[in-house]
Amino acid sequence: MSDGKTNLAVQGAIRLSRLDVRFEVPGIESKKIFANGRMQARVWVFVEAVDESGTPVPLAYYPDLISTRLIRFHDGKPLAREAYTGQPMPGWNAGTQENRYTHEMPGAVYSSGGAGGSTGTPLEFWVSSSEAGQLQIAAEVTVQGKVYRSNNSVNPDGGKINKSIVIVAERSPEYSPDLFTWKSQEVYGTFGGASLFRYDLGLYPGGQQIKLIDWETRQYGESSRWPVKFCYTGMILSHPRPRSFTGVMLPVRAKSVDIIGFQLPVSPRVGELVAFKGVPSEYKSSLEEPRLAPFMFAAIDEFGNAHNFSLVVDIQNSEFLLNRS
């Protein structure tokens, strides 16, 4: 294919000579993804055309000459177009932008045993689904107003093309709470009598790590792009002397944190999420509104699966308790 513009008046009529739909590895007939709206499978579409004399002609991309989209094999309806926003969309979607999540489910690829592949430059699509199920996917190409489909339907030239792949979207796994680690450790240094603690959240099913690469929340009008102060107790009178403590959840890429006035460097553990707690040496009066409600958030793993949690503020023990929600 060519990215250059083509003069249709000069070029004259053309017809599609080839339409192929496959995965990037030859012989692969089916792939599995998680039905979380984030995990993607890559699909390649190869398109070639000839002129009236049968001579191959270059094809410019839409809107100059050709438009291509993925369709459902059984009814020809197009998959919804994903203009990637980072948030899951309803149903099956196909976009042209690759996201950051792992695309392959280990052991979830089915091969026909066939050899050989397609040459040329493919159009690349990324398919995701937020609903569980199986979908056979074909392609639809429009050339000079004529629509060709690879779902074995009759095309403008009277021929049929039977080229498709199958993607299976499985429900996201539910991991028991004991497979998540929630570890705290004190941060030592000169903090004027204040106590600082770090918390790390990880996922280790079967002793193997599944990386947690992000988190989301709608609480307090925040997101995972910035630190979120999810706890401020205000003055606690049930201790021998008035005190308070604060909790902050950090973005994945944070290099430092400001916790109760102390600036700390952060060295994130690969595949784990980080929070901090600060306990001042003495209570100082503040007009800040307390935040004592459980902090609701979703940890996002490397496959795009969301795991819902709450951090419960345990005032008596000055702790944050991790609960599945």
N, C-alpha and C positions, 0 to 999 in steps of 0.2 A: 504493500500500500504506500501511497505517497501523501504527504501533508500538503503538497502544492495544490493550487486551485486548478480545476479543469474546465475548459470552455465547452459546454455541452453542445452548442450550436455547431462548433467545428468538429467535435468528436463524433457526433451522431449517436444513433441508438446503440446500447450495449445490453448484454444480458449476463446474468450470474452464471458462472461456470463451476463454482465450488463454494460450498458452505459446510464447514466442519465445526463441531462443538465437542470439546473434550477438556479433561484436566491436563495439567502441564506434564505429567508423567504418562507416556504412552501405555495403553493396556489397562489403565485404571478406569473402572466403570462406575464406582460409587465411593462416596466419602461420607463421613459422619461429622456433624458439628453439634454443639450444645444449643438448645432452643432458648437462648438468652438474648437474642437480638444484637449481640456484640461479636460473637465468634463468626469468622468468615471462612468460606472455601473459595479458592480461586478457580475461575472458569475461563477458558480460552475459546475465542471464536475466530476462525480463519475464513476470509472471504476473498474470492478472486472473480474477475469478470473478463469477458472477451467482447470484441466489437463484432460487426456484422460479418466480417470475413474470418472470424475465429481467432483473431490475433489478441493475445493478452493485453489488457489496458490497465494502467495504474488507477487506483481508486483513492480519491480524496475523502477525508473524513467529513462527517456531518458538520455544517449544513451544505457544503459545497456539492456533494454528489450522493453520499451514502449515509444512511442512519441504521444503527444496529441496536437491538435490545434483546434481552432474554425473555422467553415466554414459557408458560406452562405447556407441556407436551400434549396433554389431553384435551385442552380447550383453546389453546392459542392466546390466552389472556396474558398480557405482559406482567412481569414482576414489578412491584412498586419500585420507583426510582429512589435510591438512597443518596441524598445529598448529605454526606456524612456530617452529623452533628455531635457524635459521641454519645448520643442517647438512643436506646433501643426504640425501634419503630414497630408498629403492629404488623404481624404476618411476615410473609417472605419478601425480601428486598434484594435488589441488585444495584450496586454502585460501581464507580470506577476508582474509588479511593481505598487503599489498604489501611486498616487501622493497626493498632499496636498489640492486639491480642494474639496469642498463639493460635495458628490456623489448623494444626493437625492434632487429632485425637489419637494417641498411641494405639496401634492395632486396629484401627477403624477404617482401613482402606481395603477395598475389594478389587482384585485384579482378574481380568479375563484371560491372562496369560498370553495375550497377543503381543506382537512386536511391531516396531516401526512407529513413526509419528508423523505429524504434519510439519511441513517446512513453511517458511515465510514468517511474516510478522503478525502475531495475533492481536486482536482486540482483547483487552483484559477486563474481566468483571469480577467483583467480589460479592458473594452471596451470603446472606445471613437470614435467620428466621427467629421470630419470637414465639412461634407456636410449634409444638412437637408434631412430628409427622414426616412423611416421605414425599418428595417431589421430583418428578422427572422433568428436566429442563432442556428446552431447545432454544433456537435463536430465530429471530425475525430480522430480515434485512430489506430495506427499501432502497431501490436503485432506480433513478429517473421515474419515480412515481409508481414503480412496480414492486409489489411486496412478495418476497420469497420467505418461506418458512421451512425449518428443518424438522417439523413434527409429522412428517409423512403425509402431509396434505398436498393437494394438487397446486403446483406453482404456475406462474404466468406462461412458462414455456411448455406446460403440459406434463412436466416431470414431477417426481416426488423425491424428497431428500429425507432420509431417516437417520438423523444424527442428534444424539442427546446424551446427557449424563444424569445420574441420580444422586441426590443429596438427602441424607437422613438427618433430621433434627431431633435429638434426644433431650429429654427433660434434664435440667441441671441436677447434679448430684446433691444429696443432703448429707452433710458430714456431721457426725455426732460431736457434741461439745468437747469431748476429751481428745479429739484430734487437733484442736486448736490450742496453741500455747499462749499464755498471758503471763508474762514474767516481769517482775519489777526488781529494780536494783537501785541502791542509793548512789547518787552522784557525789563524789567526794571533792572537796575544795574549800576555799576560804569564802564562806558565805555569811559571815557575821552572825552565826547562830541559827540561820535558816537551814531547813532541810529540803533537799531537792531529790526527786526520784524519777527514774525513766521506766516506761512500760513498753514492752515489745509484744506484738500480736503476730503469730505465725500459724501456718497450716501444714501438718505433717501426717497425712494418712499413710498407714503402712510403713511408717518411718521414713518415707520419701517426701521431700518438700514440694508443695504446690505453691508457687509464689503469689503473694498478695501484692498487687501492683498499684492499687488505688483504693480510695474510699469515697463515699458520697453521703451527704446528709442534706435535709431541707430544714433542719432545726436551726433556730436563731437566724434564719435568712442567710446561711452560709453555704459554702461548698467546700470541695477538697483542694481548691487552688490556694487557699490562705490558711494560716493557723486559726483554729476555732477554740475559743475559750468556752469549754462546755461546762465548767464548774467554777463557781465562786460561792463560798458558803456564807460570806458575811461573818459576823461575830458569833462564835460558838461559846455558849455559857456553861455547857455541861462538863467542861474540863476544869482542872484546878485553877487555871488562869485563862482569861479570854484569849481566843485564838481563831484562826481561819485557815483555809487552804484553797488552792486554785488548781484546775486541770486544763491542759491545753493539748489538742490533737493537732499533729503536724502534717503538712503536705508531704507526699512521698519524696519529693526532691529537695526538701528543706535542708539547708546546711547549718542553720543555727536557730536558736529559739530564745525568746525573751520570756522568762518565767519569773514572776514576782520581782521584776526589776533586775534580774541577773541574765546576762547574755551568755548562752552556752553554745559551744560547737556541737554539731550533731553528725555522727557517723552512722548512717542508716545501715541496718543489717539487710543483706540482699533478700528480697522477697518478704519482708516483714514491715508492719506498720508501727508507728512510734507515737507515744503520748508522754507528757511530762506532768509531774505534780510538784507544786511548790508550797511549803509550809513556813511562813515567816516566823521569826523568833518571837515576835510579839504582835498583837493585833493593832492595826492602825485604822482609825476611823476612815470610812469611805462612803461616798454617795452611790457607789455602784450597786446595781440591782443584783441580788443573789440569783444564782442559777443552780438549783438543787434537783430539778427533774431529771429522770434518766435520759442520758444522751443516746438518741437513736441514730444509728448509721449503718451503712452497708459496706462491707469489705469486698472488693472486686478482685477475683483471682486472675491468673494469667490467661485463662480460657474465656474470660468475660463473665463468669458466674458470680452472682451477688449473694453474699452471706450476711444476713441481717442480725445485728447485735444491738444491745443496749449496755451502756456503762452506768451502773447504779452508784450513786454517791452515798457511801457508808460514812456518815458523819462521826459516829462514835469511835470508829477505828481509823478514821482519816484515810479511807481506802476507796478505790474504784473497783467495783465488782463487775466482771464481764458475764453477761447473760445472752443466750440466743433469744431472738425475738421474732 
